[in-house]
């Protein structure tokens, strides 16, 4: 007990106080820890180098012996880390298999925590511990280690190693069900490398061997029963048959490849999945089946209400059968293909951010990549400024390159290049070629014949040609895109394609012969029937588009008064719902219409509006083209614009658009926070990071003071203060919050642990009477708790007095992502500071007592 008396170790409980006179005292387990890491390091240095493996092995054996089976998983890393250092000393086969089993447990736990590199080390060592005949002597352990290792190799993008390991398993596994997981991973290898046909060809024979062959008979495209109502789900039977679950799992994986590369096969896959669920019961995978059926209903089957119901069934089933591995998939389906037919298009973008985070948290990189891909395209249709759009697209392209997911990378590069062309950041604005997308990319897409990627490429070219008034090229590309449109069914992009298809045909209408004019009008009537139905379900998204096409149709057919009314209606609706790109296009078409009628003054008004809208959108190449085409009409009313690259401001803005959830910036900021252990440096770094990423003018970090003698009440004090106008941060001044900040808000956050966001603090919320707010007339306020393991560690208070509504949802999401890391870092830094201060007190004891630790 000398080390305890010297203060070098501390007990973790009061068990050490039990008198030795009690019987069975020797069976009592007392846990201790070193006072400080440096004490532990010094003690460790006393162990001879040639005995360290032996000591680690002994420690591992003692930990394992004294840890109950119920506690083993919780302490598995401590146990295995000790064993693994001394693994070379283990020669007994049974002990090696036992350690292999422990490494399997540790590998699975590390994988679940997305610590893939650590998981790979545990699993690799587990495999190395196996004997040559382990497939015969310890089949289930060997199978589990190999399957887990294949999955982690895949998650870390080591595709070649994953492939080699999977071939071993497929050769050794005893049954088809044991091989299913490997087939699933093999299919995902193909998807990641954009080999969609190979993925499908691998899956279908497995489904047939499992006893549920996929029929491609059109007569079987019907449901065996009606879809259940939401209220029926609780009483619906549950699916438990392993073969049926395996079939659903494999079909789930290949819906993406079928959607992209073989859309004609997709209905057969989806109906098969739904019918298996309706016939044999529900499971978590039923959520995906209903989600895909919602996609089909909203897309090719044209029944949006039923599709939305199927999507709601999907989300409810995910709640009923929680499965984190399906979270990203289910929400991706709803947000990409169902929700936007009833909800504003802009709502999909923040939803995708959440979905991407879900994917990476659960290791579902394939569907995280799908979310990145769809977000890159959808951003061009939400009305967001193009500099914001391009910044997000660039981040997603970089992310997709890093995780090696080609199926999402090529679409993301395509849409980003379109954005760059519109901004004037391409050498030739008429060609979809430049920094992000080039001829080699197009050639690759054509070679692999991925129908979805081909649709995206031709659709992007259609938009580019139409906006820059190359109508012949626009119509040529719309005809090419039509061949592949089914590969993007139910997406927002398929709806956007119908809109631009009609506009392109109407623009070229006056120049083609009568037969082609008739064909154009027939196609436009078909398009408008769809658009009218979509506008019925989501007028905020499609009514303005419908009105603009009707205006253009009235123009070419000579219905002047109707065209006037329709143009104005289209512009008003686009403005009401925030579609700045449609305001620009409709205003330009109206200007041309009035100019053709000889009404120059009206033409000038609409042209100025078009020019202004293109500038607001950020399409500087188009704005410059208008200046060059109409110098007389625009010279008196607008200023010259030059193509330029703008960035998303981190300082407050007065626009309608919030900040961007920059994943790369968040990761870098998180790393910067976690790398600081000295409290004053941490507070300074943290304050700068929060101010920059949250869009604040000033920011304060508030911590609780230590209890003072005679006064046990701890006070909230300002420990860091920073401003966007200054690089410096004032730290560790312990300034009381009274009269410096709104105490009512800070006390509320401290009491409820809830975040407070006020867009205009003087006019809204329950804190308008706070003396600080009344005195300073504060506008935007954000006050958020920093919580670590349920305990309130600190409070962040931010202000922006330049504009109301400065703290947007995106900026709040950034702060929420960083706050958890900040809370942990502050706790660690405070502990480090306390230990550092105590170190001087114990230094002399430490130096005199080292030798007694192991006696």
C-alpha positions in Angstrom: 0.0 0.0 0.0 3.0 2.3 -0.2 2.1 3.6 -3.6 -1.4 4.4 -2.3 0.0 6.2 0.7 2.5 8.0 -1.5 -0.4 9.3 -3.6 0.9 7.7 -6.8 -2.2 5.6 -7.3 -5.8 6.3 -6.4 -8.6 3.8 -5.7 -11.6 3.8 -7.9 -14.0 2.9 -5.1 -14.2 2.8 -1.3 -13.5 -1.0 -1.2 -9.9 -0.4 -0.1 -11.3 0.7 3.3 -12.6 -2.8 4.1 -10.7 -4.2 7.1 -8.5 -7.1 6.5 -10.1 -9.0 9.4 -13.1 -9.8 7.3 -13.2 -13.3 5.9 -12.5 -13.9 2.2 -10.8 -10.5 2.0 -8.5 -12.0 -0.6 -11.4 -12.4 -2.9 -12.3 -8.7 -2.8 -11.3 -6.9 -6.0 -10.0 -3.4 -5.6 -9.5 -1.2 -8.7 -6.8 1.5 -8.8 -5.5 3.9 -11.3 -2.3 6.0 -11.6 -2.6 9.5 -10.4 -1.3 10.8 -13.7 -0.3 9.5 -17.1 3.3 10.6 -16.3 3.3 8.4 -13.2 2.2 5.5 -15.3 4.9 6.2 -18.0 7.6 6.4 -15.4 6.5 3.1 -13.9 6.4 1.5 -17.3 9.9 2.6 -18.1 11.2 0.5 -15.2 10.1 -2.7 -16.9 13.1 -4.3 -18.8 12.5 -4.3 -22.6 12.8 -8.1 -22.9 10.0 -8.6 -20.3 7.4 -6.1 -21.6 5.5 -8.6 -23.7 5.4 -11.0 -20.8 4.0 -8.3 -18.5 1.4 -7.2 -21.0 0.3 -10.8 -21.5 0.0 -11.2 -17.7 -2.0 -8.0 -17.4 -4.3 -9.2 -20.1 -4.8 -12.6 -18.5 -5.6 -10.9 -15.1 -8.0 -8.5 -16.7 -9.8 -11.3 -18.5 -9.9 -13.4 -15.3 -11.4 -10.6 -13.2 -13.9 -9.4 -15.8 -17.3 -11.0 -15.8 -18.8 -12.1 -19.2 -21.4 -9.4 -18.8 -18.7 -6.7 -18.5 -16.4 -8.2 -21.1 -17.6 -6.3 -24.1 -17.5 -3.0 -22.3 -13.8 -3.6 -21.3 -12.8 -5.5 -24.4 -10.3 -2.9 -25.7 -8.4 -2.8 -22.4 -8.2 -6.6 -22.4 -7.3 -7.2 -26.0 -4.8 -4.4 -26.2 -2.8 -6.0 -23.4 -3.1 -9.6 -24.9 -2.1 -8.5 -28.4 1.2 -7.0 -27.4 2.2 -10.4 -25.9 0.4 -12.5 -28.5 3.7 -13.9 -29.9 4.2 -15.7 -26.5 1.0 -17.7 -26.8 1.6 -21.2 -28.2 -1.3 -23.1 -26.8 -3.9 -23.5 -29.7 -6.9 -23.1 -27.4 -5.5 -19.9 -26.0 -4.8 -18.6 -29.5 -8.4 -19.3 -30.5 -9.7 -17.6 -27.4 -7.6 -14.5 -28.2 -8.9 -14.6 -31.8 -12.5 -14.6 -30.4 -11.6 -11.6 -28.3 -10.1 -9.8 -31.3 -13.3 -10.5 -33.2 -15.3 -8.9 -30.4 -13.0 -5.9 -30.4 -13.1 -5.6 -34.2 -16.9 -5.5 -34.3 -17.0 -2.9 -31.5 -14.5 -0.7 -33.3 -16.3 -1.1 -36.6 -19.6 -0.1 -34.9 -17.8 3.1 -33.7 -16.6 3.8 -37.3 -13.0 3.3 -36.1 -12.2 1.3 -39.2 -8.4 1.3 -39.0 -8.5 0.0 -35.4 -11.1 -2.6 -36.4 -8.9 -3.8 -39.2 -5.9 -4.3 -36.9 -8.0 -6.4 -34.5 -9.5 -8.5 -37.2 -6.3 -9.0 -39.0 -4.5 -10.2 -35.9 -7.5 -12.5 -35.1 -7.1 -14.1 -38.5 -3.3 -14.5 -38.0 -4.0 -16.3 -34.7 -6.0 -19.0 -36.5 -4.5 -22.4 -37.3 -4.3 -23.8 -40.8 -7.2 -26.1 -40.3 -9.4 -23.5 -38.6 -12.1 -23.7 -41.3 -12.6 -27.3 -40.2 -12.0 -27.0 -36.4 -13.4 -23.5 -35.7 -15.7 -22.8 -38.7 -18.0 -20.2 -37.2 -15.1 -18.1 -35.6 -13.1 -18.3 -38.8 -16.1 -17.3 -41.0 -17.0 -14.4 -38.8 -13.4 -13.0 -38.7 -13.0 -13.2 -42.5 -16.5 -11.7 -43.2 -15.9 -8.8 -40.8 -12.4 -8.2 -42.3 -13.8 -8.1 -45.8 -16.4 -5.5 -44.8 -13.8 -3.3 -43.1 -11.4 -3.6 -46.0 -14.3 -2.4 -48.2 -15.2 0.5 -45.8 -11.6 1.7 -45.9 -11.6 1.5 -49.8 -9.0 -1.4 -49.9 -11.0 -3.1 -52.6 -8.3 -5.4 -53.9 -7.6 -6.8 -50.4 -11.3 -7.2 -49.8 -11.7 -9.1 -53.0 -8.9 -11.5 -52.1 -10.3 -12.2 -48.7 -13.8 -12.7 -50.1 -12.6 -15.3 -52.6 -11.2 -17.3 -49.7 -14.6 -17.2 -47.9 -16.6 -18.1 -51.0 -14.3 -21.1 -51.5 -14.5 -22.3 -47.8 -18.1 -21.5 -46.7 -20.3 -24.5 -46.1 -23.7 -23.1 -47.1 -25.3 -20.5 -49.4 -26.6 -18.5 -46.4 -23.1 -18.3 -45.0 -21.9 -16.9 -48.3 -24.7 -14.3 -48.6 -22.9 -11.6 -46.7 -19.9 -12.0 -49.0 -22.0 -11.8 -52.1 -23.5 -8.6 -50.7 -20.1 -7.1 -50.2 -19.0 -8.3 -53.6 -22.0 -6.5 -55.2 -21.0 -3.3 -53.3 -17.5 -3.6 -54.6 -18.9 -3.4 -58.1 -21.2 -0.5 -57.2 -18.4 1.5 -55.7 -16.4 1.1 -58.9 -19.4 2.0 -61.1 -19.7 -1.5 -62.5 -23.5 -1.7 -62.2 -24.2 -4.4 -64.7 -21.7 -6.7 -63.0 -23.4 -6.0 -59.7 -26.8 -7.0 -61.0 -25.4 -10.1 -62.8 -23.8 -11.2 -59.5 -27.0 -10.8 -57.5 -29.7 -12.4 -59.6 -28.2 -16.0 -59.5 -27.9 -15.8 -55.7 -31.6 -14.7 -55.4 -32.6 -17.7 -57.5 -30.4 -20.1 -55.5 -32.2 -18.9 -52.3 -35.5 -20.0 -53.8 -37.0 -16.7 -55.0 -36.1 -16.2 -58.6 -36.8 -12.8 -60.2 -39.4 -13.2 -62.9 -39.4 -10.6 -65.7 -42.9 -11.4 -66.8 -44.9 -8.1 -67.1 -48.1 -9.9 -66.0 -46.6 -10.3 -62.6 -46.2 -6.5 -62.1 -49.0 -6.3 -59.6 -49.3 -6.6 -55.8 -50.6 -9.7 -54.1 -52.5 -7.5 -51.6 -53.2 -3.8 -51.0 -50.7 -1.7 -49.1 -51.4 -1.6 -45.4 -52.5 1.6 -43.7 -50.2 3.2 -41.1 -52.5 2.1 -38.4 -52.2 -1.6 -39.5 -48.4 -1.8 -39.2 -48.3 -2.8 -35.5 -50.5 -5.9 -36.1 -48.7 -7.0 -39.3 -46.8 -10.3 -39.0 -43.0 -10.2 -38.7 -40.7 -11.9 -41.2 -38.1 -14.2 -39.6 -37.2 -16.7 -42.4 -33.4 -16.3 -43.1 -33.7 -17.0 -46.8 -36.5 -14.5 -47.3 -34.5 -11.8 -45.4 -31.4 -12.6 -47.4 -33.4 -12.2 -50.7 -34.7 -8.8 -49.5 -31.2 -7.7 -48.5 -29.7 -8.6 -51.9 -32.5 -7.0 -53.9 -32.2 -3.9 -51.7 -28.5 -3.6 -52.7 -29.1 -3.9 -56.5 -32.0 -1.4 -56.7 -29.5 1.4 -57.1 -27.6 -0.3 -60.0 -30.9 -1.2 -61.6 -32.1 2.4 -61.3 -29.0 3.7 -63.0 -28.0 1.0 -65.5 -31.1 -1.2 -66.2 -34.2 0.8 -65.3 -36.4 -1.7 -67.2 -35.5 -4.3 -64.6 -36.3 -2.0 -61.6 -40.1 -2.6 -61.5 -39.6 -6.4 -61.3 -37.2 -6.0 -58.4 -39.5 -3.6 -56.5 -42.7 -5.6 -57.0 -40.8 -8.7 -55.9 -39.7 -7.0 -52.7 -43.1 -5.6 -51.8 -44.9 -8.9 -52.6 -42.5 -10.9 -50.4 -43.2 -8.4 -47.6 -47.0 -8.5 -48.1 -47.0 -12.3 -48.3 -44.5 -13.3 -45.5 -44.4 -10.3 -43.1 -42.5 -7.2 -42.3 -38.9 -6.6 -41.1 -36.6 -3.6 -41.2 -36.0 -4.4 -44.9 -39.7 -3.8 -45.6 -39.0 -0.2 -45.0 -36.7 -0.2 -48.0 -39.2 -2.1 -50.1 -42.0 0.4 -49.5 -39.6 3.3 -50.0 -38.7 1.9 -53.5 -42.4 1.3 -54.3 -43.0 5.0 -53.3 -40.3 5.9 -55.8 -42.1 4.0 -58.6 -45.5 5.3 -57.7 -44.3 8.9 -57.8 -42.3 8.2 -61.0 -43.3 5.9 -63.7 -46.7 4.9 -62.3 -47.7 8.6 -61.8 -49.6 8.2 -58.5 -48.1 10.8 -56.2 -50.6 10.4 -53.3 -50.1 6.6 -53.1 -46.4 7.1 -53.5 -46.3 9.5 -50.6 -48.3 7.0 -48.5 -45.8 4.3 -49.4 -43.0 6.6 -48.4 -44.7 7.3 -45.0 -45.0 3.5 -44.5 -41.3 3.2 -45.1 -40.4 5.8 -42.5 -42.8 4.4 -39.9 -41.5 0.8 -40.4 -38.0 2.1 -39.8 -39.2 3.4 -36.4 -41.0 0.0 -35.8 -37.9 -2.1 -36.7 -34.9 0.2 -35.8 -31.9 -0.7 -37.9 -29.1 1.9 -38.1 -27.7 0.3 -41.2 -30.9 1.2 -43.1 -31.2 4.8 -41.8 -29.4 6.4 -44.7 -31.0 4.2 -47.3 -34.6 4.9 -46.2 -34.2 8.6 -45.8 -32.3 8.9 -49.1 -35.2 7.3 -50.9 -37.8 9.5 -49.3 -35.8 12.8 -49.8 -34.6 12.0 -53.3 -37.8 10.5 -54.8 -40.9 11.1 -52.7 -40.8 14.1 -50.4 -40.1 16.7 -53.0 -43.3 15.9 -54.9 -45.3 17.3 -51.9 -42.8 19.6 -50.2 -40.7 22.6 -51.2 -37.6 21.6 -53.2 -35.4 23.6 -50.9 -36.2 21.4 -48.0 -34.4 18.4 -49.6 -30.9 20.0 -49.3 -30.6 20.2 -45.4 -32.2 16.7 -45.3 -29.4 15.4 -47.6 -26.8 16.8 -45.1 -28.4 14.8 -42.3 -28.6 11.7 -44.6 -24.9 11.9 -45.5 -24.0 12.1 -41.8 -26.2 9.0 -41.2 -24.4 7.1 -43.9 -20.9 7.8 -42.6 -21.9 7.1 -39.0 -23.2 3.6 -40.0 -20.6 2.8 -42.7 -23.1 3.1 -45.5 -20.8 4.9 -47.8 -22.7 3.8 -51.0 -25.9 5.6 -50.0 -24.0 8.5 -48.5 -22.5 8.9 -51.9 -25.9 8.8 -53.5 -27.0 11.6 -51.2 -23.9 13.7 -52.3 -24.7 13.0 -55.9 -28.4 14.0 -55.8 -27.6 17.0 -53.7 -25.2 18.3 -56.4 -27.9 18.1 -59.0 -30.8 19.3 -56.9 -28.9 22.4 -55.7 -29.3 23.8 -59.3 -33.1 23.7 -59.0 -33.7 25.2 -55.5 -32.9 28.8 -56.4 -29.8 29.1 -54.2 -27.0 31.5 -55.4 -24.5 29.7 -57.7 -21.5 30.6 -55.5 -23.2 28.7 -52.6 -24.1 25.9 -55.0 -20.6 25.5 -56.4 -19.0 25.6 -53.0 -21.2 22.7 -51.8 -20.7 20.8 -55.0 -16.9 21.2 -54.8 -17.0 19.8 -51.2 -19.0 16.8 -52.3 -16.8 16.1 -55.3 -13.7 16.1 -53.1 -15.5 13.8 -50.6 -16.5 11.4 -53.3 -13.0 11.3 -54.7 -11.7 10.6 -51.2 -14.0 7.7 -50.5 -13.7 6.3 -54.0 -17.4 6.1 -54.9 -17.4 6.6 -58.7 -21.2 6.0 -59.0 -21.7 9.4 -57.2 -18.6 11.1 -58.4 -19.3 11.5 -62.1 -22.8 13.0 -61.6 -21.4 15.4 -59.0 -18.6 16.5 -61.4 -21.2 17.0 -64.2 -23.4 19.3 -62.2 -20.5 21.2 -60.8 -19.2 21.9 -64.3 -22.6 23.2 -65.4 -22.5 25.6 -62.4 -18.9 26.7 -63.4 -20.1 27.4 -66.9 -23.0 29.5 -65.8 -20.7 31.5 -63.4 -18.3 32.2 -66.3 -15.5 30.0 -64.9 -15.1 27.8 -68.0 -13.0 28.6 -71.0 -15.9 27.9 -73.4 -19.2 28.6 -71.8 -21.1 26.7 -74.5 -19.2 23.4 -73.8 -19.7 21.3 -70.7 -15.9 20.9 -70.4 -13.6 22.5 -67.8 -12.1 22.1 -64.4 -14.7 19.6 -63.1 -15.8 17.6 -66.1 -14.0 16.8 -69.4 -14.2 14.8 -72.6 -12.4 11.8 -70.9 -15.1 11.7 -68.3 -17.8 11.8 -71.0 -16.1 9.0 -72.9 -15.9 6.9 -69.7 -19.6 7.4 -69.1 -20.4 6.3 -72.7 -18.1 3.3 -72.4 -19.7 1.9 -69.3 -23.2 2.8 -70.7 -24.6 3.9 -67.3 -28.0 5.2 -68.4 -28.4 7.5 -65.4 -25.0 9.2 -65.9 -25.8 9.6 -69.6 -29.1 11.3 -68.8 -27.4 13.7 -66.4 -24.7 14.6 -69.0 -27.2 15.2 -71.8 -29.6 17.1 -69.5 -26.8 19.3 -68.2 -25.9 20.1 -71.9 -29.6 20.8 -72.6 -29.7 23.4 -69.8 -26.5 25.0 -70.8 -27.5 25.3 -74.5 -31.0 26.6 -73.6 -29.8 29.3 -71.2 -27.2 30.5 -73.8 -29.8 30.4 -76.5 -28.3 27.7 -78.7 -31.7 26.1 -79.3 -30.7 23.6 -82.0 -28.1 22.1 -79.6 -30.6 22.2 -76.8 -33.2 20.2 -78.7 -30.6 17.8 -79.9 -29.6 17.1 -76.3 -33.1 16.9 -75.1 -33.8 14.1 -77.6 -30.7 12.3 -76.4 -31.6 12.7 -72.8 -35.1 11.4 -73.5 -33.6 8.0 -74.3 -32.3 7.7 -70.7 -34.8 9.7 -68.7 -36.2 6.5 -67.1 -32.9 6.1 -65.3 -33.8 9.2 -63.2 -37.5 8.5 -62.7 -39.1 10.2 -59.7 -36.1 12.4 -59.0 -36.4 16.2 -59.0 -34.2 16.2 -62.0 -36.7 14.2 -64.0 -39.3 17.0 -63.3 -36.7 19.6 -64.2 -36.0 17.8 -67.5 -39.7 18.0 -68.5 -39.6 21.7 -67.9 -36.5 22.4 -70.0 -37.6 20.0 -72.7 -40.7 22.0 -73.3 -38.9 25.3 -73.2 -36.2 24.1 -75.7 -38.8 22.8 -78.2 -40.9 26.1 -77.9 -37.8 28.2 -78.5 -36.9 26.3 -81.7 -40.6 26.0 -82.8 -40.7 29.0 -85.2 -37.7 27.7 -87.2 -38.8 24.0 -87.9 -41.2 22.7 -90.5 -44.9 22.1 -89.9 -44.6 18.4 -89.2 -41.9 18.9 -86.7 -43.9 21.7 -85.1 -46.9 19.4 -84.7 -44.6 16.8 -83.1 -43.2 19.4 -80.8 -46.7 20.5 -79.7 -47.7 16.9 -79.0 -44.7 16.4 -76.8 -45.3 19.7 -75.0 -48.9 18.8 -74.3 -47.8 15.5 -72.8 -45.2 17.3 -70.7 -47.8 19.9 -69.5 -50.2 17.2 -68.5 -47.5 15.9 -66.1 -46.6 19.4 -65.0 -50.2 20.2 -64.2 -50.5 17.0 -62.1 -47.3 17.9 -60.2 -48.5 21.4 -59.7 -51.7 20.1 -58.1 -49.6 18.2 -55.5 -46.8 20.8 -55.1 -47.8 24.2 -56.5 -44.9 25.9 -54.9 -42.5 23.8 -57.1 -44.3 23.4 -60.4 -47.0 26.0 -60.9 -44.5 28.7 -62.0 -42.9 26.3 -64.5 -46.3 25.3 -65.9 -47.2 29.0 -66.4 -44.0 29.8 -68.1 -44.4 27.0 -70.6 -48.0 28.1 -71.2 -46.7 31.6 -71.8 -44.2 30.4 -74.4 -46.8 28.2 -76.0 -49.2 31.2 -76.3 -46.4 33.3 -77.8 -45.6 30.9 -80.6 -49.3 30.3 -81.3 -49.9 34.1 -81.5 -52.2 34.4 -78.4 -50.7 37.7 -77.3 -52.9 38.6 -74.4 -52.7 35.2 -72.9 -48.9 35.2 -73.2 -48.7 38.6 -71.4 -50.8 37.2 -68.5 -48.9 33.9 -68.3 -45.4 35.6 -68.2 -46.4 37.8 -65.4 -48.0 34.9 -63.5 -44.9 32.8 -63.9 -42.6 35.5 -62.7 -44.8 36.3 -59.7 -45.0 32.7 -58.6 -41.3 32.1 -59.1 -40.6 35.2 -57.0 -43.1 34.0 -54.3 -41.4 30.7 -53.9 -37.8 31.7 -54.3 -36.9 30.3 -57.7 -34.5 33.1 -58.9 -33.4 31.2 -62.0 -37.0 31.0 -63.2 -37.5 34.7 -62.6 -34.5 35.3 -64.8 -35.6 33.0 -67.6 -39.2 34.1 -67.6 -38.2 37.8 -67.6 -35.8 37.2 -70.5 -38.5 35.4 -72.6 -41.0 38.2 -71.8 -38.5 40.9 -72.9 -38.0 39.1 -76.2 -41.8 38.8 -76.6 -42.4 42.5 -76.0 -39.4 43.4 -78.2 -40.9 41.3 -81.1 -44.2 43.3 -80.6 -42.2 46.6 -80.9 -42.9 47.6 -77.3 -39.3 48.6 -76.4 -40.1 50.2 -73.1 -41.8 47.1 -71.8 -39.0 45.0 -73.2 -36.5 47.1 -71.4 -38.3 46.6 -68.0 -38.3 42.9 -68.3 -34.8 42.7 -69.6 -33.5 44.7 -66.6 -35.3 42.3 -64.4 -33.8 39.4 -66.2 -30.3 40.8 -66.0 -30.7 41.5 -62.2 -32.1 38.0 -61.6 -29.2 36.4 -63.4 -26.8 38.4 -61.4 -28.5 37.5 -58.1 -28.5 33.9 -59.2 -24.8 34.2 -59.9 -25.0 33.3 -63.6 -22.4 36.0 -64.5 -21.7 34.5 -67.9 -25.3 34.9 -68.9 -25.5 38.4 -67.4 -22.5 39.4 -69.4 -24.0 37.9 -72.5 -27.2 40.0 -72.0 -25.1 43.2 -71.7 -23.3 42.4 -74.9 -26.6 41.5 -76.8 -28.6 44.5 -75.5 -26.1 47.3 -74.8 -28.6 50.1 -75.4 -31.4 48.7 -73.3 -29.2 47.8 -70.4 -26.6 50.7 -70.4 -28.8 53.1 -68.5 -30.2 50.7 -66.0 -27.5 48.3 -64.8 -23.9 48.1 -64.0 -21.3 46.0 -65.8 -20.6 42.6 -64.3 -17.5 40.5 -64.9 -17.2 36.8 -64.3 -15.7 36.1 -60.9 -15.5 33.5 -58.3 -17.2 34.4 -55.0 -17.0 32.4 -51.8 -19.5 31.8 -49.0 -19.0 34.4 -46.4 -18.2 33.4 -42.9 -19.1 36.8 -41.6 -22.8 37.9 -41.4 -24.6 38.6 -44.6 -27.9 40.4 -45.4 -29.0 37.9 -48.0 -31.8 35.3 -47.7 -29.4 32.4 -47.7 -27.8 30.8 -44.7 -24.3 29.3 -44.3 -23.1 26.1 -45.9 -22.6 23.0 -43.9 -19.0 22.5 -45.1 -18.1 18.9 -44.1 -14.4 19.5 -44.8 -14.3 22.6 -42.6 -16.2 20.8 -39.8 -13.8 17.9 -39.8 -10.8 20.3 -39.7 -12.4 22.3 -36.9 -13.1 19.2 -34.9 -9.5 18.1 -35.3 -8.2 21.5 -34.2 -10.4 21.4 -31.1 -9.4 17.9 -30.1 -5.7 18.6 -30.6 -5.5 21.3 -27.9 -5.1 20.2 -24.3 -3.9 23.4 -22.7 -7.0 25.3 -21.5 -6.2 28.8 -22.5 -5.1 27.7 -26.0 -8.1 25.5 -26.4 -10.5 28.3 -25.4 -8.8 30.7 -27.9 -9.0 28.2 -30.7 -12.5 27.2 -29.9 -13.8 30.8 -29.9 -12.2 31.6 -33.3 -13.7 28.4 -34.8 -17.2 29.0 -33.5 -17.3 32.6 -34.6 -16.0 31.8 -38.1 -18.4 28.9 -38.7 -21.5 30.3 -37.0 -21.7 33.7 -38.7 -21.4 35.7 -35.5 -20.0 39.2 -34.9 -19.1 38.5 -31.3 -18.9 35.4 -29.2 -18.4 34.4 -25.6 -17.6 31.1 -24.0 -19.0 30.8 -20.5 -17.9 28.3 -17.9 -18.8 27.7 -14.3 -16.4 29.0 -11.6 -15.0 26.7 -8.9 -16.8 26.8 -5.6 -15.2 29.2 -3.1 -14.7 28.6 0.7 -17.9 29.7 2.4 -19.8 29.9 -0.8 -20.6 26.6 -2.5 -22.6 28.2 -5.3 -20.8 28.1 -8.6 -21.2 31.2 -10.9 -21.3 31.4 -14.7 -18.3 33.5 -15.9 -17.0 34.6 -19.3 -13.8 32.7 -19.9 -13.3 33.6 -23.6 -14.4 36.5 -25.7 -13.8 37.1 -29.4 -15.0 39.2 -32.3 -15.0 38.7 -36.1 -13.3 42.1 -36.4 -10.3 41.0 -34.4 -8.0 38.1 -34.6 -7.3 38.2 -30.8 -9.3 36.3 -28.2 -9.4 37.3 -24.5 -9.3 34.2 -22.3 -9.4 33.2 -18.6 -10.5 36.5 -17.3 -13.4 35.0 -15.3 -15.7 38.0 -15.9 -19.2 37.8 -14.4 -22.0 37.7 -16.9 -24.1 40.4 -15.1 -24.5 43.5 -17.2 -22.2 42.0 -19.9 -24.7 39.6 -21.4 -28.4 38.7 -21.2 -28.4 36.8 -17.9 -32.0 35.5 -18.5 -31.0 33.7 -21.6 -27.8 32.2 -20.2 -29.6 31.0 -17.0 -32.4 29.5 -19.1 -29.9 27.6 -21.2 -28.1 26.5 -18.1 -31.3 25.3 -16.5 -33.0 23.6 -19.5 -29.9 22.6 -21.5 -31.7 23.8 -24.6 -30.4 25.9 -27.4 -32.0 29.4 -27.9 -32.0 31.0 -31.3 -33.6 34.5 -31.7 -33.8 36.1 -35.1 -34.7 39.5 -33.6 -34.2 39.5 -29.8 -35.9 42.9 -29.3 -39.2 41.7 -30.9 -39.5 38.0 -30.4 -39.2 35.4 -27.8 -39.6 35.5 -24.0 -36.5 37.5 -23.4 -37.4 40.9 -24.9 -37.5 42.5 -21.4 -34.0 41.5 -20.5 -32.1 44.7 -19.5 -29.2 43.8 -21.7 -31.3 43.3 -24.8 -33.3 46.5 -24.1 -30.1 48.5 -23.7 -28.2 47.1 -26.7 -31.2 46.5 -29.0 -29.7 43.1 -29.9 -30.8 41.5 -33.1 -29.6 37.9 -33.7 -28.7 35.7 -30.7 -27.6 32.1 -30.5 -27.0 30.6 -27.1 -26.2 26.9 -26.9 -25.1 24.4 -24.2 -22.0 22.4 -24.4 -22.8 18.9 -23.0 -20.5 16.0 -22.3 -22.1 12.7 -21.2 -25.3 14.5 -20.1 -23.4 17.1 -18.0 -23.4 20.8 -18.8 -19.7 21.7 -19.4 -20.1 25.3 -20.7 -22.3 27.7 -22.7 -21.6 29.4 -26.0 -23.2 32.8 -26.5 -23.1 34.5 -30.0 -24.5 37.8 -31.3 -24.9 39.4 -34.7 -26.2 43.0 -34.6 -25.9 43.6 -38.3 -28.9 41.6 -39.4 -31.8 39.7 -38.0 -32.0 35.9 -38.7 -28.2 35.6 -39.0 -28.1 32.2 -37.3 -29.6 29.9 -40.0 -30.3 26.2 -39.7 -27.1 25.4 -41.6 -25.0 27.5 -39.1 -26.8 25.9 -36.2 -26.0 22.4 -37.5 -22.3 23.3 -37.7 -22.4 24.5 -34.1 -24.2 21.4 -33.0 -21.6 19.2 -34.8 -18.8 21.0 -33.0 -20.3 21.4 -29.6 -20.0 17.8 -28.5 -16.3 17.8 -29.4 -15.9 21.1 -27.7 -17.5 19.9 -24.4 -15.2 16.9 -24.3 -12.1 19.0 -25.1 -12.9 21.5 -22.3 -13.4 18.7 -19.8 -10.1 17.1 -20.7 -8.3 20.4 -20.7 -9.7 21.3 -17.2 -8.6 17.9 -15.9 -5.1 18.3 -17.5 -4.8 21.8 -15.8 -5.7 20.4 -12.4 -3.3 17.5 -12.8 -0.5 19.8 -14.0 -1.0 22.0 -10.9 -0.9 18.9 -8.6 2.2 17.6 -10.3 4.6 19.9 -8.4 3.2 18.7 -5.1 3.8 15.1 -5.8 7.1 15.3 -7.7 9.4 14.5 -4.7 7.2 11.6 -3.6 7.2 10.3 -7.2 11.0 10.4 -7.5 11.6 8.6 -4.2 9.0 5.9 -4.6 9.4 4.5 -8.1 11.2 1.4 -7.1 8.6 0.4 -4.6 5.8 0.1 -7.2 6.6 -3.4 -8.3 8.0 -4.8 -5.1 
